[in-house]
Amino acid sequence: MFAVIFKAKPGIQDEEYGKTVARMRELAFEKYGCLDFIAVTEGDQEIAISYWETEEAIRQWKSDSEHSLAQDAGRKKWYESYTVQVVEIKREYKFNE
């Protein structure tokens, strides 16, 4: 399993941003097999973690045409800066789940 960690400093997040985020989430789950998605904001930092079965699914998601347009809008107005990390999960531990 793999995770994509998206850390960002938000810029202007308007109504279009909210609609785009909802659409991107829907697309990731329905078309590319995203397993889970968690996002939190604290102060001036946003962190989103998505989980994927394969690295190939992540590559396909990244190159999706709708996602590419959303990324362009993100760079132009919705984010001041961001970092994306793709990591492989070697082990997972759970309690009481």
A tleap script that builds the chain and sets N, CA, C and O, in Angstrom:
source leaprc.protein.ff14SB
mol = sequence {
  NMET PHE ALA VAL ILE PHE LYS ALA LYS PRO
  GLY ILE GLN ASP GLU GLU TYR GLY LYS THR
  VAL ALA ARG MET ARG GLU LEU ALA PHE GLU
  LYS TYR GLY CYS LEU ASP PHE ILE ALA VAL
  THR GLU GLY ASP GLN GLU ILE ALA ILE SER
  TYR TRP GLU THR GLU GLU ALA ILE ARG GLN
  TRP LYS SER ASP SER GLU HIE SER LEU ALA
  GLN ASP ALA GLY ARG LYS LYS TRP TYR GLU
  SER TYR THR VAL GLN VAL VAL GLU ILE LYS
  ARG GLU TYR LYS PHE ASN CGLU
}
set mol.1.N position { 0.852 -1.176 0.000 }
set mol.1.CA position { 0.000 0.000 0.000 }
set mol.1.C position { 0.897 1.238 0.000 }
set mol.1.O position { 2.018 1.221 0.507 }
set mol.2.N position { 0.365 2.310 -0.585 }
set mol.2.CA position { 1.093 3.565 -0.697 }
set mol.2.C position { 0.231 4.699 -0.139 }
set mol.2.O position { -0.994 4.600 -0.074 }
set mol.3.N position { 0.906 5.772 0.259 }
set mol.3.CA position { 0.202 6.968 0.717 }
set mol.3.C position { 0.781 8.179 0.000 }
set mol.3.O position { 1.979 8.248 -0.277 }
set mol.4.N position { -0.093 9.125 -0.293 }
set mol.4.CA position { 0.323 10.412 -0.838 }
set mol.4.C position { 0.047 11.440 0.248 }
set mol.4.O position { -1.087 11.600 0.699 }
set mol.5.N position { 1.101 12.133 0.660 }
set mol.5.CA position { 0.985 13.161 1.693 }
set mol.5.C position { 1.113 14.518 1.004 }
set mol.5.O position { 2.137 14.828 0.395 }
set mol.6.N position { 0.064 15.310 1.111 }
set mol.6.CA position { 0.010 16.636 0.490 }
set mol.6.C position { 0.005 17.661 1.615 }
set mol.6.O position { -0.944 17.722 2.397 }
set mol.7.N position { 1.063 18.469 1.699 }
set mol.7.CA position { 1.158 19.515 2.718 }
set mol.7.C position { 1.167 20.855 2.002 }
set mol.7.O position { 1.953 21.065 1.078 }
set mol.8.N position { 0.293 21.764 2.426 }
set mol.8.CA position { 0.168 23.025 1.697 }
set mol.8.C position { -0.062 24.206 2.623 }
set mol.8.O position { -0.585 24.076 3.730 }
set mol.9.N position { 0.350 25.360 2.126 }
set mol.9.CA position { -0.017 26.630 2.739 }
set mol.9.C position { -1.109 27.211 1.848 }
set mol.9.O position { -0.834 27.612 0.717 }
set mol.10.N position { -2.348 27.261 2.346 }
set mol.10.CA position { -3.466 27.715 1.510 }
set mol.10.C position { -3.337 29.176 1.083 }
set mol.10.O position { -2.771 30.011 1.789 }
set mol.11.N position { -3.885 29.447 -0.098 }
set mol.11.CA position { -4.019 30.815 -0.592 }
set mol.11.C position { -5.496 31.182 -0.528 }
set mol.11.O position { -6.127 31.044 0.520 }
set mol.12.N position { -6.045 31.646 -1.637 }
set mol.12.CA position { -7.463 32.007 -1.712 }
set mol.12.C position { -8.268 30.747 -2.024 }
set mol.12.O position { -8.089 30.135 -3.077 }
set mol.13.N position { -9.142 30.369 -1.117 }
set mol.13.CA position { -9.957 29.170 -1.328 }
set mol.13.C position { -11.424 29.579 -1.407 }
set mol.13.O position { -12.114 29.711 -0.396 }
set mol.14.N position { -11.866 29.773 -2.631 }
set mol.14.CA position { -13.204 30.263 -2.918 }
set mol.14.C position { -14.198 29.113 -3.119 }
set mol.14.O position { -13.876 27.951 -2.870 }
set mol.15.N position { -15.404 29.451 -3.569 }
set mol.15.CA position { -16.443 28.441 -3.806 }
set mol.15.C position { -16.007 27.422 -4.857 }
set mol.15.O position { -16.294 26.231 -4.734 }
set mol.16.N position { -15.319 27.894 -5.882 }
set mol.16.CA position { -14.821 27.000 -6.929 }
set mol.16.C position { -13.849 25.969 -6.343 }
set mol.16.O position { -13.837 24.809 -6.756 }
set mol.17.N position { -13.045 26.403 -5.389 }
set mol.17.CA position { -12.111 25.494 -4.722 }
set mol.17.C position { -12.871 24.347 -4.051 }
set mol.17.O position { -12.519 23.181 -4.230 }
set mol.18.N position { -13.898 24.672 -3.290 }
set mol.18.CA position { -14.688 23.653 -2.601 }
set mol.18.C position { -15.305 22.647 -3.558 }
set mol.18.O position { -15.292 21.444 -3.300 }
set mol.19.N position { -15.843 23.140 -4.657 }
set mol.19.CA position { -16.445 22.253 -5.661 }
set mol.19.C position { -15.389 21.368 -6.318 }
set mol.19.O position { -15.620 20.184 -6.563 }
set mol.20.N position { -14.232 21.954 -6.596 }
set mol.20.CA position { -13.160 21.195 -7.241 }
set mol.20.C position { -12.630 20.111 -6.315 }
set mol.20.O position { -12.387 18.987 -6.755 }
set mol.21.N position { -12.450 20.431 -5.050 }
set mol.21.CA position { -11.976 19.436 -4.078 }
set mol.21.C position { -12.950 18.262 -4.010 }
set mol.21.O position { -12.530 17.105 -4.007 }
set mol.22.N position { -14.233 18.552 -3.955 }
set mol.22.CA position { -15.245 17.486 -3.902 }
set mol.22.C position { -15.187 16.619 -5.161 }
set mol.22.O position { -15.278 15.395 -5.074 }
set mol.23.N position { -15.038 17.236 -6.309 }
set mol.23.CA position { -14.960 16.491 -7.571 }
set mol.23.C position { -13.685 15.643 -7.641 }
set mol.23.O position { -13.726 14.497 -8.090 }
set mol.24.N position { -12.564 16.201 -7.202 }
set mol.24.CA position { -11.304 15.453 -7.243 }
set mol.24.C position { -11.355 14.240 -6.317 }
set mol.24.O position { -10.842 13.170 -6.645 }
set mol.25.N position { -11.970 14.422 -5.179 }
set mol.25.CA position { -12.116 13.302 -4.233 }
set mol.25.C position { -12.975 12.195 -4.860 }
set mol.25.O position { -12.624 11.017 -4.800 }
set mol.26.N position { -14.089 12.587 -5.453 }
set mol.26.CA position { -14.987 11.635 -6.118 }
set mol.26.C position { -14.250 10.881 -7.228 }
set mol.26.O position { -14.360 9.660 -7.335 }
set mol.27.N position { -13.510 11.607 -8.039 }
set mol.27.CA position { -12.761 11.016 -9.144 }
set mol.27.C position { -11.689 10.045 -8.634 }
set mol.27.O position { -11.515 8.959 -9.188 }
set mol.28.N position { -10.981 10.438 -7.587 }
set mol.28.CA position { -9.926 9.581 -7.029 }
set mol.28.C position { -10.489 8.247 -6.554 }
set mol.28.O position { -9.900 7.196 -6.804 }
set mol.29.N position { -11.622 8.290 -5.874 }
set mol.29.CA position { -12.232 7.060 -5.364 }
set mol.29.C position { -12.843 6.226 -6.485 }
set mol.29.O position { -12.599 5.023 -6.571 }
set mol.30.N position { -13.634 6.863 -7.341 }
set mol.30.CA position { -14.420 6.115 -8.323 }
set mol.30.C position { -13.621 5.634 -9.534 }
set mol.30.O position { -13.864 4.536 -10.036 }
set mol.31.N position { -12.686 6.430 -10.001 }
set mol.31.CA position { -11.968 6.070 -11.226 }
set mol.31.C position { -10.593 5.454 -10.971 }
set mol.31.O position { -10.118 4.636 -11.759 }
set mol.32.N position { -9.957 5.851 -9.867 }
set mol.32.CA position { -8.569 5.434 -9.655 }
set mol.32.C position { -8.360 4.548 -8.428 }
set mol.32.O position { -7.227 4.166 -8.134 }
set mol.33.N position { -9.413 4.220 -7.719 }
set mol.33.CA position { -9.303 3.256 -6.630 }
set mol.33.C position { -8.666 3.762 -5.352 }
set mol.33.O position { -8.080 2.978 -4.606 }
set mol.34.N position { -8.768 5.052 -5.083 }
set mol.34.CA position { -8.280 5.578 -3.809 }
set mol.34.C position { -8.969 4.810 -2.683 }
set mol.34.O position { -10.181 4.596 -2.719 }
set mol.35.N position { -8.192 4.399 -1.687 }
set mol.35.CA position { -8.728 3.581 -0.597 }
set mol.35.C position { -9.274 4.418 0.551 }
set mol.35.O position { -10.262 4.043 1.183 }
set mol.36.N position { -8.631 5.551 0.820 }
set mol.36.CA position { -9.051 6.413 1.924 }
set mol.36.C position { -8.455 7.798 1.696 }
set mol.36.O position { -7.451 7.947 1.000 }
set mol.37.N position { -9.083 8.801 2.288 }
set mol.37.CA position { -8.620 10.174 2.137 }
set mol.37.C position { -8.945 10.922 3.417 }
set mol.37.O position { -10.090 10.929 3.870 }
set mol.38.N position { -7.936 11.550 3.996 }
set mol.38.CA position { -8.101 12.301 5.243 }
set mol.38.C position { -7.455 13.665 5.043 }
set mol.38.O position { -6.333 13.749 4.543 }
set mol.39.N position { -8.147 14.736 5.425 }
set mol.39.CA position { -7.577 16.085 5.311 }
set mol.39.C position { -7.857 16.866 6.586 }
set mol.39.O position { -8.947 16.784 7.152 }
set mol.40.N position { -6.861 17.624 7.031 }
set mol.40.CA position { -7.005 18.482 8.205 }
set mol.40.C position { -6.324 19.817 7.922 }
set mol.40.O position { -5.383 19.901 7.133 }
set mol.41.N position { -6.819 20.846 8.580 }
set mol.41.CA position { -6.203 22.162 8.497 }
set mol.41.C position { -5.949 22.643 9.911 }
set mol.41.O position { -6.820 22.573 10.779 }
set mol.42.N position { -4.737 23.132 10.125 }
set mol.42.CA position { -4.395 23.710 11.417 }
set mol.42.C position { -3.589 24.971 11.160 }
set mol.42.O position { -2.524 24.933 10.544 }
set mol.43.N position { -4.113 26.086 11.641 }
set mol.43.CA position { -3.436 27.352 11.389 }
set mol.43.C position { -3.337 27.615 9.901 }
set mol.43.O position { -4.342 27.614 9.191 }
set mol.44.N position { -2.116 27.841 9.432 }
set mol.44.CA position { -1.936 28.128 8.004 }
set mol.44.C position { -1.379 26.920 7.247 }
set mol.44.O position { -0.709 27.078 6.226 }
set mol.45.N position { -1.659 25.715 7.752 }
set mol.45.CA position { -1.187 24.515 7.067 }
set mol.45.C position { -2.328 23.527 6.847 }
set mol.45.O position { -3.122 23.252 7.747 }
set mol.46.N position { -2.385 23.007 5.634 }
set mol.46.CA position { -3.344 21.960 5.275 }
set mol.46.C position { -2.551 20.688 5.007 }
set mol.46.O position { -1.526 20.718 4.325 }
set mol.47.N position { -3.026 19.575 5.543 }
set mol.47.CA position { -2.391 18.283 5.286 }
set mol.47.C position { -3.468 17.310 4.839 }
set mol.47.O position { -4.493 17.152 5.501 }
set mol.48.N position { -3.225 16.664 3.712 }
set mol.48.CA position { -4.143 15.643 3.201 }
set mol.48.C position { -3.334 14.375 2.951 }
set mol.48.O position { -2.238 14.421 2.392 }
set mol.49.N position { -3.888 13.253 3.370 }
set mol.49.CA position { -3.244 11.963 3.141 }
set mol.49.C position { -4.244 11.068 2.421 }
set mol.49.O position { -5.365 10.862 2.885 }
set mol.50.N position { -3.816 10.544 1.286 }
set mol.50.CA position { -4.652 9.587 0.562 }
set mol.50.C position { -3.902 8.261 0.485 }
set mol.50.O position { -2.672 8.226 0.428 }
set mol.51.N position { -4.665 7.181 0.486 }
set mol.51.CA position { -4.094 5.833 0.490 }
set mol.51.C position { -4.473 5.114 -0.797 }
set mol.51.O position { -5.602 5.218 -1.277 }
set mol.52.N position { -3.501 4.378 -1.350 }
set mol.52.CA position { -3.649 3.741 -2.653 }
set mol.52.C position { -3.062 2.340 -2.608 }
set mol.52.O position { -2.110 2.082 -1.872 }
set mol.53.N position { -3.627 1.446 -3.390 }
set mol.53.CA position { -3.134 0.070 -3.449 }
set mol.53.C position { -1.808 -0.016 -4.203 }
set mol.53.O position { -0.919 -0.770 -3.807 }
set mol.54.N position { -1.668 0.759 -5.296 }
set mol.54.CA position { -0.456 0.671 -6.115 }
set mol.54.C position { 0.087 2.054 -6.457 }
set mol.54.O position { -0.636 3.051 -6.452 }
set mol.55.N position { 1.370 2.080 -6.752 }
set mol.55.CA position { 1.995 3.319 -7.193 }
set mol.55.C position { 1.505 3.707 -8.590 }
set mol.55.O position { 1.426 4.889 -8.923 }
set mol.56.N position { 1.182 2.709 -9.393 }
set mol.56.CA position { 0.655 2.969 -10.739 }
set mol.56.C position { -0.675 3.727 -10.668 }
set mol.56.O position { -0.914 4.626 -11.474 }
set mol.57.N position { -1.531 3.378 -9.723 }
set mol.57.CA position { -2.804 4.099 -9.547 }
set mol.57.C position { -2.541 5.567 -9.221 }
set mol.57.O position { -3.257 6.449 -9.694 }
set mol.58.N position { -1.520 5.825 -8.418 }
set mol.58.CA position { -1.153 7.206 -8.073 }
set mol.58.C position { -0.684 7.950 -9.319 }
set mol.58.O position { -1.070 9.098 -9.538 }
set mol.59.N position { 0.143 7.305 -10.134 }
set mol.59.CA position { 0.629 7.934 -11.370 }
set mol.59.C position { -0.531 8.275 -12.310 }
set mol.59.O position { -0.580 9.359 -12.891 }
set mol.60.N position { -1.459 7.329 -12.447 }
set mol.60.CA position { -2.616 7.569 -13.318 }
set mol.60.C position { -3.456 8.729 -12.789 }
set mol.60.O position { -3.905 9.576 -13.562 }
set mol.61.N position { -3.667 8.768 -11.487 }
set mol.61.CA position { -4.420 9.843 -10.851 }
set mol.61.C position { -3.736 11.190 -11.104 }
set mol.61.O position { -4.392 12.168 -11.463 }
set mol.62.N position { -2.416 11.232 -10.914 }
set mol.62.CA position { -1.671 12.476 -11.101 }
set mol.62.C position { -1.793 12.997 -12.531 }
set mol.62.O position { -1.832 14.208 -12.748 }
set mol.63.N position { -1.853 12.090 -13.508 }
set mol.63.CA position { -1.888 12.528 -14.905 }
set mol.63.C position { -3.301 12.670 -15.480 }
set mol.63.O position { -3.449 12.977 -16.663 }
set mol.64.N position { -4.334 12.455 -14.673 }
set mol.64.CA position { -5.714 12.639 -15.126 }
set mol.64.C position { -5.912 14.089 -15.590 }
set mol.64.O position { -5.437 15.018 -14.937 }
set mol.65.N position { -6.606 14.282 -16.710 }
set mol.65.CA position { -6.758 15.627 -17.285 }
set mol.65.C position { -7.516 16.587 -16.368 }
set mol.65.O position { -7.139 17.753 -16.253 }
set mol.66.N position { -8.572 16.117 -15.718 }
set mol.66.CA position { -9.308 16.980 -14.775 }
set mol.66.C position { -8.428 17.351 -13.591 }
set mol.66.O position { -8.425 18.495 -13.136 }
set mol.67.N position { -7.683 16.368 -13.100 }
set mol.67.CA position { -6.788 16.603 -11.969 }
set mol.67.C position { -5.690 17.591 -12.358 }
set mol.67.O position { -5.306 18.438 -11.551 }
set mol.68.N position { -5.187 17.490 -13.579 }
set mol.68.CA position { -4.157 18.425 -14.059 }
set mol.68.C position { -4.671 19.863 -14.071 }
set mol.68.O position { -3.948 20.785 -13.696 }
set mol.69.N position { -5.915 20.054 -14.500 }
set mol.69.CA position { -6.516 21.396 -14.477 }
set mol.69.C position { -6.651 21.908 -13.047 }
set mol.69.O position { -6.397 23.082 -12.776 }
set mol.70.N position { -7.049 21.027 -12.135 }
set mol.70.CA position { -7.180 21.409 -10.727 }
set mol.70.C position { -5.810 21.779 -10.151 }
set mol.70.O position { -5.697 22.729 -9.377 }
set mol.71.N position { -4.781 21.033 -10.526 }
set mol.71.CA position { -3.430 21.343 -10.054 }
set mol.71.C position { -2.983 22.719 -10.551 }
set mol.71.O position { -2.380 23.485 -9.800 }
set mol.72.N position { -3.276 23.031 -11.805 }
set mol.72.CA position { -2.934 24.347 -12.355 }
set mol.72.C position { -3.623 25.463 -11.569 }
set mol.72.O position { -2.998 26.464 -11.221 }
set mol.73.N position { -4.911 25.282 -11.295 }
set mol.73.CA position { -5.653 26.285 -10.516 }
set mol.73.C position { -5.070 26.397 -9.110 }
set mol.73.O position { -4.979 27.492 -8.555 }
set mol.74.N position { -4.680 25.267 -8.542 }
set mol.74.CA position { -4.066 25.274 -7.216 }
set mol.74.C position { -2.799 26.111 -7.184 }
set mol.74.O position { -2.594 26.901 -6.263 }
set mol.75.N position { -1.953 25.939 -8.184 }
set mol.75.CA position { -0.705 26.710 -8.243 }
set mol.75.C position { -0.972 28.197 -8.492 }
set mol.75.O position { -0.243 29.048 -7.983 }
set mol.76.N position { -2.003 28.512 -9.265 }
set mol.76.CA position { -2.278 29.912 -9.614 }
set mol.76.C position { -2.956 30.693 -8.489 }
set mol.76.O position { -2.680 31.879 -8.308 }
set mol.77.N position { -3.857 30.024 -7.718 }
set mol.77.CA position { -4.597 30.824 -6.737 }
set mol.77.C position { -4.909 30.137 -5.414 }
set mol.77.O position { -5.002 30.820 -4.394 }
set mol.78.N position { -5.072 28.831 -5.384 }
set mol.78.CA position { -5.567 28.203 -4.162 }
set mol.78.C position { -4.488 27.892 -3.131 }
set mol.78.O position { -4.788 27.723 -1.950 }
set mol.79.N position { -3.233 27.815 -3.573 }
set mol.79.CA position { -2.143 27.505 -2.644 }
set mol.79.C position { -0.980 28.461 -2.842 }
set mol.79.O position { -0.622 28.802 -3.969 }
set mol.80.N position { -0.395 28.890 -1.726 }
set mol.80.CA position { 0.829 29.685 -1.789 }
set mol.80.C position { 2.022 28.772 -2.036 }
set mol.80.O position { 2.960 29.135 -2.745 }
set mol.81.N position { 1.975 27.584 -1.445 }
set mol.81.CA position { 3.037 26.596 -1.642 }
set mol.81.C position { 2.496 25.230 -1.248 }
set mol.81.O position { 1.518 25.124 -0.508 }
set mol.82.N position { 3.150 24.178 -1.756 }
set mol.82.CA position { 2.783 22.828 -1.335 }
set mol.82.C position { 3.919 21.853 -1.588 }
set mol.82.O position { 4.825 22.115 -2.380 }
set mol.83.N position { 3.850 20.730 -0.901 }
set mol.83.CA position { 4.793 19.626 -1.049 }
set mol.83.C position { 3.982 18.348 -1.162 }
set mol.83.O position { 2.997 18.165 -0.446 }
set mol.84.N position { 4.393 17.467 -2.058 }
set mol.84.CA position { 3.741 16.164 -2.201 }
set mol.84.C position { 4.792 15.085 -1.964 }
set mol.84.O position { 5.875 15.115 -2.548 }
set mol.85.N position { 4.455 14.139 -1.103 }
set mol.85.CA position { 5.332 12.998 -0.847 }
set mol.85.C position { 4.560 11.723 -1.141 }
set mol.85.O position { 3.402 11.591 -0.746 }
set mol.86.N position { 5.193 10.785 -1.832 }
set mol.86.CA position { 4.609 9.467 -2.079 }
set mol.86.C position { 5.450 8.476 -1.288 }
set mol.86.O position { 6.662 8.380 -1.481 }
set mol.87.N position { 4.798 7.742 -0.400 }
set mol.87.CA position { 5.516 6.812 0.476 }
set mol.87.C position { 4.899 5.421 0.394 }
set mol.87.O position { 3.699 5.266 0.165 }
set mol.88.N position { 5.740 4.421 0.584 }
set mol.88.CA position { 5.250 3.045 0.648 }
set mol.88.C position { 5.081 2.667 2.113 }
set mol.88.O position { 5.972 2.895 2.932 }
set mol.89.N position { 3.947 2.096 2.426 }
set mol.89.CA position { 3.671 1.678 3.798 }
set mol.89.C position { 4.200 0.261 3.969 }
set mol.89.O position { 3.735 -0.673 3.316 }
set mol.90.N position { 5.172 0.115 4.851 }
set mol.90.CA position { 5.811 -1.185 5.078 }
set mol.90.C position { 5.037 -2.025 6.089 }
set mol.90.O position { 4.924 -3.242 5.939 }
set mol.91.N position { 4.508 -1.374 7.114 }
set mol.91.CA position { 3.757 -2.058 8.161 }
set mol.91.C position { 2.608 -1.170 8.612 }
set mol.91.O position { 2.625 0.049 8.438 }
set mol.92.N position { 1.618 -1.815 9.190 }
set mol.92.CA position { 0.485 -1.075 9.748 }
set mol.92.C position { 0.079 -1.765 11.042 }
set mol.92.O position { -0.025 -2.991 11.093 }
set mol.93.N position { -0.149 -0.984 12.073 }
set mol.93.CA position { -0.597 -1.507 13.354 }
set mol.93.C position { -1.926 -0.860 13.691 }
set mol.93.O position { -2.139 0.322 13.422 }
set mol.94.N position { -2.812 -1.635 14.275 }
set mol.94.CA position { -4.125 -1.101 14.652 }
set mol.94.C position { -4.446 -1.516 16.081 }
set mol.94.O position { -3.951 -2.526 16.580 }
set mol.95.N position { -5.271 -0.728 16.714 }
set mol.95.CA position { -5.772 -1.049 18.040 }
set mol.95.C position { -7.278 -0.878 18.041 }
set mol.95.O position { -7.797 0.155 17.618 }
set mol.96.N position { -7.970 -1.889 18.516 }
set mol.96.CA position { -9.403 -1.786 18.780 }
set mol.96.C position { -10.210 -1.377 17.547 }
set mol.96.O position { -11.144 -0.580 17.637 }
set mol.97.N position { -9.842 -1.924 16.418 }
set mol.97.CA position { -10.577 -1.559 15.199 }
set mol.97.C position { -11.292 -2.738 14.618 }
set mol.97.O position { -11.959 -2.611 13.592 }
savepdb mol mol.pdb
quit
